Amino acid sequence: MITDPEPDCWLHPDVEVRPSPIAGRGLFARAAISAGSVVSRVGGRLVSSAELRRMFAVAAADPAHAYIDTITVAEDRHLVLPPRHPSGYGNHSCDPNLWWVDAYTLAARRDIAVDEEVTNDYAASTGANDFSMICQCGSPMCRGTVSGRDWQRAELQQRYGEHWVPALLARIRRNG
């Protein structure tokens, strides 16, 4: 069962926003962070798929509303993060150092070194069939393109195990 999120996001005190070689700005560790440590708790408001489509339509028509940061939480439930919270600067990597431990919490998948960019795999947080992006993460494991159908990839299911947002974990279990 999905609980309501907190209204705001929380970010580990040893993580800060800096210029990123992946994309624009990103999150970086100011100090070492141990594997398993909670690094980010996302919050905001839950919306239906229909409401999210309306929000994207408004954003497309009005550059002032152009950026919407969202994750899929459950079937027909999406978390829309508060605009421009530092948590929203987390970049994608095909070999991330964070992964999901519940609907709203990202923890360190492995030890994170000082000055290392803190990343997550966007495919682990969206199952939207129309989501697709060219990846520039620079990892040797880079897939080139990240999509809302990547949850179906056996190698990602094996790599991440139970560490997906609940909607995708439910799909994996149903189809597995």
C-alpha positions in Angstrom: 0.0 0.0 0.0 1.3 3.4 -0.9 1.2 6.1 1.8 0.9 9.8 1.2 4.3 11.5 0.7 5.7 14.3 2.8 4.9 17.6 1.2 8.6 18.4 0.7 11.9 16.6 -0.1 14.8 15.8 2.1 18.4 15.5 1.0 21.4 14.1 3.0 23.4 17.0 4.5 26.6 15.8 2.8 25.1 16.2 -0.7 25.1 19.4 -2.7 24.3 20.8 -6.1 27.2 21.4 -8.4 27.9 21.6 -12.2 27.7 18.1 -13.7 29.5 16.4 -16.6 26.3 14.3 -17.1 23.8 17.1 -17.5 23.8 20.8 -16.4 23.8 20.5 -12.6 23.9 17.4 -10.4 24.2 16.2 -6.9 27.6 15.5 -5.4 28.9 14.0 -2.1 30.7 16.5 0.1 31.8 13.6 2.3 31.9 9.9 1.9 28.5 8.2 2.2 28.3 4.6 3.3 26.3 1.9 1.3 22.8 1.6 2.7 22.6 5.2 3.9 19.5 7.1 3.1 20.5 9.9 0.7 17.1 11.4 -0.5 13.5 11.2 0.5 11.3 12.7 -2.2 8.0 14.4 -1.4 5.4 16.5 -3.2 1.9 15.6 -4.3 0.3 12.6 -5.9 -1.6 13.0 -9.1 -3.4 10.7 -11.5 -2.0 9.9 -15.0 -4.7 12.2 -16.5 -3.7 15.1 -14.3 0.0 14.5 -15.1 -0.8 14.6 -18.8 -2.6 17.9 -18.3 0.4 19.3 -16.4 2.7 18.3 -19.2 0.4 19.9 -21.7 0.5 23.2 -19.8 4.3 23.0 -19.5 4.6 22.5 -23.2 2.6 25.6 -23.8 4.1 27.8 -21.2 7.9 27.9 -20.7 7.5 29.3 -17.2 6.0 25.9 -16.3 8.3 23.8 -18.5 10.0 21.6 -15.9 8.0 18.9 -14.0 10.0 16.4 -11.9 7.9 13.2 -11.4 8.2 9.6 -10.5 5.7 6.8 -10.9 4.6 5.6 -7.5 1.7 3.2 -8.3 -0.5 2.4 -11.2 -2.2 5.7 -12.1 -0.3 7.6 -9.2 2.6 9.9 -9.9 4.6 11.9 -7.4 5.2 15.5 -8.6 8.1 16.9 -6.7 8.2 20.5 -5.5 9.8 22.7 -8.2 13.5 23.2 -8.0 14.2 21.5 -4.7 17.9 20.3 -4.7 16.7 16.7 -4.9 15.4 17.4 -8.4 19.0 17.9 -9.6 19.8 14.2 -9.3 21.0 12.9 -12.7 20.6 9.6 -14.3 23.3 6.9 -14.6 23.0 3.5 -16.1 25.3 2.3 -13.2 23.8 4.4 -10.4 25.1 4.7 -6.9 21.5 5.1 -5.5 18.5 2.9 -5.6 15.0 2.8 -4.3 14.3 1.3 -0.9 10.6 2.3 -0.8 8.2 4.5 -2.7 9.9 7.8 -1.7 13.4 6.9 -0.5 16.7 6.5 -2.3 19.6 4.9 -0.5 23.3 4.4 -1.4 23.6 1.2 -3.5 27.3 1.2 -2.7 29.8 3.4 -0.9 29.9 6.9 -2.4 33.2 8.7 -2.5 33.8 12.4 -1.7 33.1 14.5 -4.8 31.4 11.6 -6.6 28.2 12.5 -8.4 25.1 11.0 -6.8 22.9 9.3 -9.4 20.0 7.0 -9.9 18.6 5.1 -12.8 15.6 6.9 -14.1 14.3 3.6 -15.5 13.8 2.4 -11.9 11.3 5.2 -11.3 9.1 5.4 -14.4 7.1 2.9 -16.3 5.6 5.5 -18.7 5.7 3.9 -22.2 6.2 7.2 -23.8 9.2 8.2 -21.7 12.5 8.0 -23.6 15.8 10.0 -23.3 19.2 9.8 -24.8 21.7 8.9 -22.1 25.0 10.7 -21.6 26.0 9.2 -18.3 29.4 8.1 -19.4 29.3 4.8 -17.6 30.8 1.7 -19.3 27.3 0.2 -18.7 25.5 3.0 -20.6 22.4 1.8 -22.5 22.5 4.8 -24.8 18.7 5.4 -24.4 16.7 5.2 -21.2 13.0 4.3 -21.6 9.9 3.7 -19.6 10.0 0.1 -20.7 13.5 -0.6 -19.3 11.9 -2.3 -16.3 11.4 -5.2 -18.6 15.1 -5.8 -19.2 16.2 -9.0 -17.4 19.7 -7.6 -16.7 18.2 -4.6 -14.9 15.8 -6.7 -12.9 18.7 -8.9 -11.8 20.9 -5.9 -11.0 18.3 -4.0 -9.0 16.4 -6.9 -7.4 13.7 -5.3 -5.2 15.0 -1.8 -5.6 12.4 -0.2 -7.9 9.5 2.1 -7.2 6.5 0.0 -6.1 4.6 0.3 -9.4 7.5 -1.2 -11.3 8.2 -3.8 -8.7 4.6 -4.9 -8.9 4.9 -5.1 -12.8 8.1 -7.1 -12.5 6.5 -9.6 -10.1 3.4 -9.9 -12.3 5.4 -10.5 -15.4 8.3 -12.4 -13.9 
